[in-house]
Amino acid sequence: MGGSGRGGAVADLKLKWKQNVKGKMFVDQSCIACDACVLTAPSNFKMDENEGHAYVFKQPETPEEEAQCREAMEGCPVEAIGDFGDKEPS
């Protein structure tokens, strides 16, 4: 199971990239650098060209950014984007 509809595999908070800014949205180490999130939500995601993965450089602040980040998360082919980074223990 898994692989579609967020029912199976989901992003792993323990494997999130260190470049992610603090907050609820994050990218984990299963990212394959496909660029989909960067194209969908360019105000929030960037690509680390050296390490070959995306990361959240700015948490969404407007309803439009929230919608774009949700679309990026739902469109991620490897489900590497999570929206529960604020649950991380400090």
Secondary structure by P-SEA (a helix, b strand, c coil): ccccccccccccccccccccccccccccccccccccccccccccccccccccccccccccccaaaaaaaaaaaaaccccccccccccccc
